[in-house]
Amino acid sequence: MSKKVVTLGEIMMRLSTQDFRRFVQSSSFDVVYGGGEANVAVSLANYGYDAFFVTKLPKHEIGQAAVNHLRRFGVHTDYIARGGDRVGIYFLENGASMRPSKVIYDRAGSAIAEADVDDFDFDGIFKDADWFHFSGITPAISKKAAELTEEALKAAKKHNVTVSVDLNYRKKLWTSEEAKKCMTNLMQYVDVCIGNEEDAEKVLGFKPGNTDITKGELELEGYKDIFRQMKERFGFKYIATTLRESFSASDNGWSALIYDGNEFYQSKKYNIRIVDRVGGGDSFAGGLIYGLLEKNNYKYALEFAVGASALKHTILGDFNMVSVQEVETLIKGDASGRVQR
């Protein structure tokens, strides 16, 4: 029987410059749709799960285009409420070499930001669900979205659903103080926490003790110290982070670390040439959820998540369009990129 996974958040229209052009050079944009939790839902649909994305979108054609985009990749849209005036937009300028990518948001007043709790039947949504995933972006969108997130979490726990969060701090959406006040409260519902050292500090207030996480080098002891503090405070079952080494906007080292309260486990590392890094963290979250649900083995889950997200960096758009077989081929050792005939 297929697993039922629910994600809640905002899906936006993404307008990307073409051929690595800068914004000021561009006379046209490529259009795709994406957003943290929607990206996770697409990954899980690709892996064969019943993935349901919960949001609110306008009834007009742009709202429908976003719904259609999700359906195209197998995501169930049954629980999407319709109404409101606009779909959020973000503009992406892809970086290259030493020039970083840039994102400009135009999302104020989007339908999900103004959605009410009674737009959704959370009891029905979480009936027979196995997993619920959200990110720190959703409660940051608006006070209404924060209330909506907590109501969803209460319903998920009422139905004994496992909950994961990607802390995903976004300074353009709220301050660190606002994030701490809201997210610290929501952690009582969370079983699996994903976040890097900046997320842990800005969202939950954790800093490494006597160790520095230095720029350009990954100081694992700093992460381990933070993870121990998080486990002690919130009792998470698993805490995980991606470990990105940014050599340039084009080339990164990519691995991950997980903690189960007793043991730290670090994945193998991939050196990746980036085509599109947007959605890399979301593809990691989707892979981790799949691995934990499918095998209940956190070491396998971490290797699967890292392999899946390494592959995502080679795919244009927000969504990670890879199969379980492709990920498992990579994590078993075939990173050659040779043509498959």
C-alpha positions as CSV (number, residue, x, y, z in Angstrom):
1,M,0.0,0.0,0.0
2,S,1.4,3.4,-1.0
3,K,2.4,5.8,1.7
4,K,0.4,9.0,2.1
5,V,2.5,12.1,2.6
6,V,1.1,15.6,3.1
7,T,3.0,18.9,2.6
8,L,1.7,22.5,3.3
9,G,3.0,25.7,1.9
10,E,3.1,28.2,-1.0
11,I,3.7,27.4,-4.6
12,M,5.0,30.4,-6.6
13,M,5.5,31.3,-10.3
14,R,9.2,31.4,-10.9
15,L,10.5,33.8,-13.6
16,S,14.1,32.9,-14.5
17,T,16.6,34.7,-16.7
18,Q,17.8,32.7,-19.7
19,D,21.3,31.5,-20.5
20,F,22.8,32.9,-17.3
21,R,21.8,36.5,-18.2
22,R,21.5,39.2,-15.6
23,F,18.2,40.7,-14.8
24,V,19.1,44.0,-16.5
25,Q,20.0,42.1,-19.7
26,S,16.8,40.1,-19.9
27,S,13.9,40.8,-22.2
28,S,12.1,37.5,-21.4
29,F,11.9,34.9,-18.6
30,D,11.4,31.2,-18.4
31,V,8.3,30.3,-16.4
32,V,8.1,27.3,-14.0
33,Y,6.3,26.9,-10.7
34,G,7.9,25.9,-7.4
35,G,8.1,26.4,-3.6
36,G,9.7,24.5,-0.7
37,E,6.9,22.1,0.2
38,A,5.6,21.7,-3.3
39,N,9.1,20.6,-4.3
40,V,9.1,18.0,-1.6
41,A,5.7,16.7,-2.7
42,V,7.0,16.3,-6.3
43,S,10.0,14.3,-5.2
44,L,7.8,11.9,-3.2
45,A,5.3,11.5,-6.0
46,N,8.3,10.6,-8.2
47,Y,9.2,7.9,-5.7
48,G,5.8,6.4,-6.0
49,Y,4.1,7.8,-2.9
50,D,0.6,9.4,-2.7
51,A,1.9,13.0,-2.2
52,F,-0.7,15.6,-1.4
53,F,0.2,19.3,-1.5
54,V,-2.0,21.7,0.6
55,T,-2.2,25.4,-0.3
56,K,-4.6,28.1,-1.5
57,L,-4.6,29.4,-5.1
58,P,-6.8,31.8,-7.0
59,K,-9.5,30.5,-9.3
60,H,-8.1,32.4,-12.3
61,E,-5.9,30.9,-15.0
62,I,-2.5,31.5,-13.3
63,G,-3.8,29.7,-10.2
64,Q,-4.9,26.9,-12.4
65,A,-1.6,26.8,-14.2
66,A,0.1,26.2,-10.8
67,V,-2.3,23.3,-10.0
68,N,-1.8,21.8,-13.5
69,H,2.0,22.0,-13.0
70,L,1.7,19.9,-9.8
71,R,-0.7,17.4,-11.4
72,R,1.8,16.9,-14.3
73,F,4.3,15.4,-11.9
74,G,1.8,13.2,-10.0
75,V,1.1,15.3,-7.0
76,H,-2.5,15.1,-5.6
77,T,-4.2,18.5,-5.6
78,D,-7.5,17.4,-3.9
79,Y,-6.9,19.5,-0.8
80,I,-5.9,22.8,-2.5
81,A,-8.4,25.5,-1.6
82,R,-9.4,28.0,-4.3
83,G,-9.8,31.7,-3.8
84,G,-7.8,34.9,-3.2
85,D,-6.3,37.2,-5.7
86,R,-2.8,36.3,-6.6
87,V,-0.1,33.7,-7.0
88,G,3.3,34.7,-5.4
89,I,6.1,35.4,-7.8
90,Y,9.9,35.1,-7.5
91,F,12.5,36.2,-10.0
92,L,15.7,34.2,-10.3
93,E,19.0,35.3,-11.8
94,N,21.2,32.2,-12.1
95,G,24.8,32.8,-11.0
96,A,28.0,31.3,-12.5
97,S,31.5,30.9,-11.3
98,M,32.2,33.6,-8.7
99,R,28.9,35.5,-9.4
100,P,26.2,34.3,-7.0
101,S,22.6,33.6,-8.0
102,K,20.0,36.3,-7.0
103,V,16.4,36.0,-6.0
104,I,13.8,38.8,-5.8
105,Y,10.4,38.0,-4.2
106,D,7.0,39.5,-5.2
107,R,4.7,37.4,-3.0
108,A,2.9,39.9,-0.7
109,G,-0.8,39.3,-0.5
110,S,-0.7,35.8,-2.1
111,A,-3.7,33.6,-1.7
112,I,-2.0,31.3,0.9
113,A,-0.8,34.3,2.9
114,E,-4.4,35.4,3.4
115,A,-6.0,31.9,3.8
116,D,-8.1,31.1,6.8
117,V,-8.0,27.9,8.9
118,D,-11.6,27.1,7.9
119,D,-10.5,26.9,4.2
120,F,-9.1,23.4,5.0
121,D,-10.5,20.2,6.6
122,F,-7.4,19.1,8.4
123,D,-9.1,16.1,9.9
124,G,-9.9,14.8,6.5
125,I,-6.5,15.8,5.1
126,F,-4.6,13.8,7.7
127,K,-6.8,10.8,7.8
128,D,-4.6,7.7,7.0
129,A,-1.6,10.0,6.4
130,D,1.9,8.6,7.2
131,W,3.9,11.8,7.1
132,F,3.5,15.6,7.2
133,H,6.2,18.0,6.1
134,F,6.4,21.8,6.3
135,S,9.2,24.4,6.3
136,G,10.0,27.6,8.2
137,I,9.0,29.5,5.1
138,T,5.3,28.9,5.5
139,P,4.7,30.4,8.9
140,A,7.0,33.3,7.9
141,I,4.7,34.3,5.0
142,S,2.0,35.9,7.3
143,K,0.4,35.7,10.7
144,K,-2.5,33.8,9.1
145,A,-0.1,31.3,7.5
146,A,1.6,30.8,10.9
147,E,-1.8,30.1,12.5
148,L,-2.7,27.7,9.6
149,T,0.6,25.8,10.1
150,E,0.0,25.3,13.8
151,E,-3.6,24.0,13.2
152,A,-2.2,21.6,10.6
153,L,0.4,20.4,13.1
154,K,-2.2,19.8,15.8
155,A,-4.3,17.8,13.4
156,A,-1.3,15.8,12.2
157,K,-0.4,14.8,15.8
158,K,-4.0,14.0,16.6
159,H,-3.8,11.5,13.7
160,N,-0.4,10.1,14.9
161,V,1.3,11.4,11.8
162,T,5.1,11.7,11.7
163,V,6.2,15.4,11.2
164,S,9.3,16.8,9.6
165,V,10.4,20.4,9.3
166,D,13.0,22.1,7.2
167,L,13.9,25.2,9.3
168,N,14.7,27.3,6.1
169,Y,15.3,30.7,7.6
170,R,14.5,33.5,5.1
171,K,15.7,37.0,6.3
172,K,13.6,38.7,3.6
173,L,10.4,37.3,5.2
174,W,10.9,37.8,8.9
175,T,13.5,38.7,11.6
176,S,15.4,36.2,13.7
177,E,13.4,37.3,16.7
178,E,10.1,36.7,14.9
179,A,11.3,33.3,13.7
180,K,12.4,32.2,17.2
181,K,9.1,33.2,18.8
182,C,7.0,31.3,16.2
183,M,9.2,28.3,15.4
184,T,10.3,27.4,18.9
185,N,6.6,26.9,19.7
186,L,6.0,24.7,16.6
187,M,8.9,22.4,17.5
188,Q,6.8,20.6,20.0
189,Y,5.0,18.8,17.1
190,V,8.2,17.9,15.2
191,D,9.9,14.4,15.0
192,V,12.5,15.1,12.3
193,C,14.3,18.4,12.0
194,I,16.4,19.5,9.0
195,G,18.5,22.7,9.1
196,N,22.0,24.1,8.7
197,E,23.9,26.0,11.3
198,E,22.4,29.4,10.2
199,D,18.9,28.0,10.5
200,A,19.6,26.5,14.0
201,E,20.9,29.9,15.2
202,K,18.5,32.3,13.5
203,V,15.3,30.2,14.0
204,L,16.0,28.3,17.2
205,G,18.8,30.2,18.9
206,F,21.4,27.5,19.0
207,K,25.1,28.2,18.5
208,P,28.1,25.9,18.6
209,G,29.8,26.1,22.0
210,N,33.6,26.4,21.8
211,T,33.9,25.6,18.1
212,D,33.6,27.8,15.0
213,I,32.0,26.8,11.8
214,T,34.5,28.6,9.5
215,K,33.8,29.8,6.1
216,G,34.9,27.5,3.3
217,E,35.6,24.6,5.7
218,L,33.1,22.4,7.4
219,E,33.6,22.1,11.1
220,L,31.7,19.0,12.1
221,E,32.2,19.4,15.8
222,G,30.3,22.7,15.6
223,Y,27.3,20.9,14.0
224,K,27.5,18.1,16.5
225,D,27.4,20.5,19.4
226,I,24.3,22.2,18.0
227,F,22.6,18.9,17.3
228,R,23.1,17.7,20.9
229,Q,21.6,21.0,22.1
230,M,18.6,20.6,19.8
231,K,18.0,17.0,20.8
232,E,18.2,17.9,24.5
233,R,15.8,20.8,24.1
234,F,13.2,19.4,21.8
235,G,13.7,15.6,21.8
236,F,13.7,15.2,18.0
237,K,14.0,11.6,16.8
238,Y,16.4,12.7,14.0
239,I,18.3,15.9,13.2
240,A,19.9,16.3,9.8
241,T,21.7,19.0,7.8
242,T,23.2,19.2,4.3
243,L,26.9,20.2,4.2
244,R,27.5,22.5,1.3
245,E,31.0,23.6,0.4
246,S,30.7,26.5,-1.9
247,F,33.8,26.6,-4.1
248,S,31.9,28.9,-6.5
249,A,28.4,29.4,-7.8
250,S,29.1,26.6,-10.3
251,D,30.9,24.0,-8.2
252,N,30.0,22.7,-4.7
253,G,30.9,19.9,-2.4
254,W,27.8,18.2,-1.2
255,S,27.3,15.8,1.7
256,A,25.1,15.6,4.9
257,L,25.1,14.7,8.6
258,I,22.4,13.1,10.7
259,Y,22.1,12.5,14.5
260,D,19.7,10.0,16.1
261,G,20.5,11.0,19.7
262,N,23.2,8.4,20.0
263,E,25.3,8.4,16.9
264,F,26.4,10.9,14.3
265,Y,26.6,9.6,10.7
266,Q,28.1,11.5,7.8
267,S,27.2,10.6,4.2
268,K,29.5,10.2,1.2
269,K,30.5,13.5,-0.5
270,Y,29.7,14.5,-4.1
271,N,31.5,17.2,-6.1
272,I,28.8,18.7,-8.2
273,R,28.7,21.0,-11.2
274,I,25.6,23.1,-10.8
275,V,22.9,23.5,-13.4
276,D,20.3,24.9,-10.9
277,R,20.7,24.8,-7.2
278,V,17.2,26.1,-6.3
279,G,15.3,23.3,-4.6
280,G,18.4,21.4,-3.5
281,G,17.4,21.5,0.1
282,D,13.9,20.4,-0.7
283,S,15.1,17.5,-2.7
284,F,17.2,16.5,0.3
285,A,14.1,16.6,2.5
286,G,12.1,14.5,0.1
287,G,14.9,11.9,-0.1
288,L,15.2,11.8,3.7
289,I,11.4,11.3,4.1
290,Y,11.4,8.5,1.5
291,G,14.4,6.7,3.1
292,L,12.9,6.8,6.6
293,L,9.5,5.7,5.5
294,E,10.7,3.0,3.1
295,K,13.5,1.4,5.1
296,N,13.3,3.0,8.6
297,N,17.1,3.2,8.4
298,Y,18.5,6.6,8.9
299,K,21.9,5.8,7.3
300,Y,20.2,4.6,4.1
301,A,17.9,7.6,4.3
302,L,20.7,10.0,4.5
303,E,22.7,8.5,1.6
304,F,19.5,8.4,-0.5
305,A,18.7,12.1,0.4
306,V,22.2,13.3,-0.5
307,G,22.3,11.3,-3.7
308,A,18.8,12.6,-4.7
309,S,19.8,16.2,-3.9
310,A,23.1,15.9,-5.7
311,L,21.1,14.9,-8.8
312,K,18.7,17.8,-8.4
313,H,21.5,20.3,-8.8
314,T,21.8,19.0,-12.4
315,I,18.1,19.7,-13.3
316,L,16.6,23.0,-14.3
317,G,13.6,24.2,-12.3
318,D,12.5,23.8,-8.7
319,F,11.4,20.2,-9.0
320,N,13.6,17.1,-8.6
321,M,12.5,14.8,-11.4
322,V,14.5,11.6,-10.6
323,S,13.4,8.1,-9.9
324,V,14.3,5.8,-7.0
325,Q,16.3,3.7,-9.4
326,E,18.4,6.7,-10.6
327,V,19.2,7.7,-7.0
328,E,20.1,4.2,-6.0
329,T,22.3,3.7,-9.0
330,L,24.2,6.9,-7.9
331,I,24.5,6.0,-4.2
332,K,25.8,2.5,-5.2
333,G,28.8,4.1,-6.8
334,D,28.0,5.1,-10.4
335,A,28.6,8.8,-10.6
336,S,30.2,8.6,-14.0
337,G,27.5,10.4,-15.9
338,R,28.0,8.1,-18.9
339,V,25.3,7.8,-21.5
340,Q,22.9,5.0,-20.7
341,R,21.9,3.1,-23.8
